[in-house]
Amino acid sequence: MDAFKLLETFISVVDTGSLTAAARREGVVPAVIGRRLDALEERLSARLLVRTTRRLSLTSEGSAFYEDCQRILAELADAEAAVSSGTTRARGHLRLSAPAGFGRRHVAPHLASFRLAHPDIRVTLDLSDRLVDLVREQVDCAIRISDLADSGLVAVRLAENRRVVVASPAYLARAGIPRSLDDLSGHTCLSLGESQSRGWTFQLDGRPVNLKVSGPLECNDGAVLHDWAVQGLGLAWRSWWEVKDDLAEGRLVTVLDAFASPDYPIFAVVPERKYLPQRVRSFIDHLKAVYGAPGYWD
């Protein structure tokens, strides 16, 4: 039997949760689905599913293979669509993920011009500060603002970014200006909370230093921390793209600049794959052009 048909059947069984449901979806009897699974496992010389009368469960090999199958079949569909259309015009469903605050300001506003240039692409944008699993959640491209040296993802640098400690003039007039990292312990620090925050990163004597901070106010939404800082409730460690307007207009000022952390570049990341769909490549090129325009980050 065609290898790709076996892969499709395997994915269908996992997605539906049973041979019967998969058979109903494909319009065959359950025995046919069972024979296809047997043929696939024999072909691979590996057990992919543990089948009992009550339930199905993936083996560790099956779980890894399931993710690979999803990626392979998605790439095949993209390749077939490009060939059958007789053009390299980008098309299909583009699934994107971006941090909520950054996505609202620097991704969503540019999708109108992207769609104008690529009308055959349908876009789904997920704005969330959680770290999505691109393969498992079938996300084509995610925006990440961090050091990706050990992530294992294919990353394209879109722009530079730095983080700064900011506070309102009113807060600093009341609490004083921190001059050293040790001074942070005597200040109200607005943090993401222990479950979200990995601490604030600084540079001391040429080496990165990570400090855990705490205070009476915590929130898992960076936009709220930003608003609290503007209101004069404490110090916040925020990205330049988020606070640059407040700094220019005097609502916030930076402190501890001598200890500023290394840059946290803005990346577009995709699952590691040899074939990158044209719709993803077009989107990345679009953002690079937008972000690279003179004065965009000023």
Buried (B, 14 or more C-beta within 10 A) or exposed (E): EEEEEBBBBBBBBBEBEBBEBBBBBBEBEBEBBBBBBEBBBEEEEEEBBEBEEEEBEBBEBBEEBBBEBBBBBBBEEBEEBBEEEEEEBBBBBBBBBBBBBBBBBBBBEBBEEBBEEBEEBEBEBBBEBEEBEBBEEBBBBBBBBBBBEEEEBBBBEBBEBEBBBBBBEEBBEEBEEBEEBEBBEEBBBBBBEEEBBEBBBBEEEEEEBEBEBBBEBBBEEBBBBBBBBBEBBBBBBBBBBBBBEBBEEEBBBBBBEEBBBEEBBBBBBBBEBEEBBBBBBBBBBBBBEBBEEEEEBE
